[in-house]
Amino acid sequence: MPESKDSEQRRNEFMEAAERLFRKNGIVDTTVNSIVKEMNVAKGLFYYYFNSKDDVIEAISEKYSQAFNAMMQQSLDQQNYPDKLAKFIDNSVDSFRKLIDSMQGDSDDVDLTQLSVRSIDEAKEAAAEKLQELLEEGNKLGEHHIKRAEYLADILIGGIVNIAEKGEATAEEIKEIITDLIDQAGKE
């Protein structure tokens, strides 16, 4: 008798198969039928784990969000504020570049917009909240004096994403720009 796989492992296999097909064919052209065919399983098994293709997209987006948040959390484990802020900027740039790269299809005509917009928007929101908290912490410590930390955080995180999506600047250039902007905004 074949060994049965645990639920989480099987669910992840569906997500991996869907993700491969999304990258190859695009989201619109990937169907539930193509996912089960890729896995060589009955269609009913798909519906045991997911209600629809949209549920798979949501699960993949959540997977990216969890990985992104774990990388961001590493920056907050630093002891002193300057190190914490520098590590946060490093992790933000690196995490967004990695996230954007993972949202690319195998060819230019593959559309992953539905997955990438959701994943990037969730990551932007989480990163902006964390950066706002950090900037407010820096204000309390007297490291800088930023009047509207929430606005600056939104602007900086949006800028990181936009520059990373263009793919023209190096990670080091982006980090330097963000650090300079925080320094300039924090002067009295």
C-alpha positions in Angstrom: 0.0 0.0 0.0 1.4 3.4 -0.9 2.5 5.7 1.9 0.2 8.6 2.4 1.7 12.1 2.5 0.8 14.5 5.3 -1.6 17.3 4.6 0.9 20.1 4.8 3.3 18.3 2.4 0.6 17.6 -0.1 -0.8 21.1 0.1 2.8 22.5 -0.5 3.1 20.1 -3.5 -0.1 21.6 -5.0 1.3 25.1 -4.4 4.7 24.2 -6.0 3.0 22.7 -9.0 0.7 25.7 -9.5 3.6 28.1 -9.1 5.7 26.2 -11.8 2.7 26.3 -14.1 2.0 30.0 -13.4 5.6 30.8 -14.3 5.5 28.8 -17.4 2.0 29.6 -18.7 0.8 32.6 -16.7 -2.0 32.6 -14.1 -4.9 33.0 -16.6 -3.8 30.0 -18.7 -3.2 27.8 -15.7 -6.3 25.8 -14.8 -7.1 23.5 -11.9 -7.1 20.7 -14.5 -3.6 21.6 -15.5 -2.4 21.6 -11.9 -3.9 18.2 -11.2 -2.5 16.9 -14.4 1.0 18.2 -13.5 0.7 16.3 -10.2 -0.9 13.2 -11.7 -3.7 13.2 -9.1 -7.5 13.3 -9.1 -9.2 16.7 -9.3 -11.1 16.0 -6.1 -7.8 15.9 -4.2 -7.1 19.5 -5.3 -10.5 20.5 -3.9 -9.7 18.8 -0.6 -6.9 21.4 -0.1 -8.2 24.4 -2.0 -11.6 25.8 -3.0 -10.4 27.4 -6.2 -7.4 28.5 -8.2 -7.7 31.8 -6.3 -7.2 30.0 -3.0 -3.9 28.6 -4.4 -2.8 32.1 -5.5 -3.7 33.3 -2.0 -1.7 30.5 -0.4 1.4 31.2 -2.6 1.1 34.9 -1.7 0.9 34.1 1.9 4.0 31.9 1.6 6.0 34.8 0.1 4.6 37.1 2.8 5.7 34.8 5.6 9.2 34.5 4.1 9.4 38.3 3.7 8.3 38.9 7.2 10.8 36.5 8.6 13.6 38.3 6.8 12.3 41.6 8.1 12.1 40.3 11.7 15.8 39.5 11.6 16.6 43.3 11.4 14.7 43.9 14.6 16.8 41.5 16.5 19.8 43.9 16.5 20.8 45.5 19.9 21.3 49.1 19.1 19.2 51.5 17.0 21.7 52.4 14.3 22.4 48.7 13.7 18.7 47.9 13.7 17.9 50.6 11.2 20.8 49.7 8.9 19.9 46.0 9.0 16.3 46.8 8.3 17.3 48.8 5.3 19.6 46.0 4.1 16.9 43.4 4.6 14.2 45.5 3.0 16.1 46.1 -0.2 17.3 42.4 -0.4 13.8 41.1 0.5 12.0 43.2 -2.1 14.5 42.3 -4.8 14.2 38.6 -4.0 10.4 38.9 -3.9 10.2 40.8 -7.2 12.6 38.3 -8.8 10.5 35.4 -7.6 7.4 36.9 -9.2 8.9 36.7 -12.8 7.6 34.3 -15.3 9.8 32.1 -17.5 9.3 34.4 -20.4 8.2 38.1 -20.9 4.8 37.2 -22.1 3.8 35.3 -18.9 1.5 37.5 -16.7 1.9 37.0 -13.0 0.3 40.3 -12.1 -2.4 38.8 -10.0 0.1 37.0 -7.8 2.8 39.7 -7.8 0.6 42.7 -7.0 -1.0 40.9 -4.0 2.4 39.7 -2.7 4.2 43.0 -3.2 1.4 45.0 -1.7 1.2 42.9 1.4 5.0 43.1 1.8 5.0 46.9 1.3 2.4 47.3 4.0 4.2 45.2 6.5 7.6 46.8 5.8 6.2 50.3 6.0 4.6 49.5 9.4 7.9 48.2 10.7 9.9 51.1 9.3 7.5 53.6 10.9 8.0 51.8 14.2 11.7 52.0 13.8 11.7 55.7 12.9 9.5 56.5 15.9 11.9 54.5 18.1 14.7 56.6 16.7 12.8 59.8 17.5 12.3 58.6 21.1 16.0 57.8 21.4 17.0 61.2 19.9 18.7 59.6 16.9 16.7 61.8 14.6 13.6 64.0 14.5 11.2 62.8 11.9 7.9 64.6 12.0 5.6 62.2 10.1 7.3 58.8 10.4 4.3 57.0 8.8 4.5 59.1 5.6 8.3 58.8 5.3 8.1 55.1 5.8 5.5 54.8 3.0 7.6 56.9 0.7 10.8 55.0 1.4 9.3 51.6 1.1 7.5 52.5 -2.1 10.7 53.9 -3.4 12.6 50.7 -2.6 10.0 48.7 -4.5 9.9 51.0 -7.5 13.7 51.1 -7.9 14.0 47.4 -7.3 11.3 46.7 -10.0 13.2 48.8 -12.5 16.3 46.6 -11.8 18.7 49.4 -12.8 20.2 50.3 -9.4 22.4 48.0 -7.4 21.3 47.0 -3.9 24.1 49.1 -2.4 22.9 52.2 -4.4 19.4 51.7 -3.1 20.5 51.2 0.5 22.7 54.4 0.3 19.8 56.4 -1.1 17.4 55.3 1.6 20.0 55.9 4.4 20.7 59.4 3.0 17.0 60.2 2.8 16.4 59.1 6.4 19.4 61.2 7.6 18.2 64.3 5.7 14.6 63.9 6.9 15.7 63.5 10.5 17.7 66.7 10.8 16.2 69.5 12.8 
